Amino acid sequence: MDTTERRSPNLSLSIFRVPRYRYFPTNLMSRCGPEQWERMRILQACERLEIPVTFWPKCTFPQLPRELNLRLRVPDRFDIPPFCPLEESIAEWKIRCHKVLTESLDKHAELLNVTFEDAIKHGAYMKIKQTRDTTDLNLRYEWAAKRICLRTPYRKLAQGGYSADRIKQAVLQILKTAGWNKGI
């Protein structure tokens, strides 16, 4: 990194975790949703690559959501069937326990699914479009960082079996999601 623009060694952007959300609260989407996640991942890639801060994209610091802790609870607990040593072996008892547990899990899974699907229908959560994981996540953002900050040509980024077209497609998708599709 530049000696004049060195970031504090006590603060690394890697401490900011960006989960791979499948769903996200609708009311937080515009303020700290996918656009912000993409920007943070690009800045983290800039830091990993030790790109001088003066070359980093000029943007406000991305706002990430506080830890989202949605936990749907099962309404009751699982009771292990009693062991009847006069009538069954441990192996038979285990089979019976597994059967009862599976039935209980199926019943509760259906209930939890209905509850969450209802919340989605009422607009509380939105499905997040998933990208195919055919390319390492960090590598994609490093391509984007090199392209944005250093203006590295796609053909120069093409290495390790990835074509310039594939890299361009990944970078443009990241920039679009980050809200930088009009240029930066």
Buried (B, 14 or more C-beta within 10 A) or exposed (E): BEEEEEBEEEEEBEEBEBEEBEBBBBEBBEEBBBBBBBBBBBBBBBBBBEBBBEBBBEBEEBEBBEEEEEEEEEEEEEEEEEBEEEEEEEEEBEEBBEEBEEEBEEEBEEEBEEEBEEBEEEEBBBEBEEBEEEBEEEBBBBBBBBBBBBEBEBEEBBEEEBEBEBBBEBBBBBBEBBBBEEEB
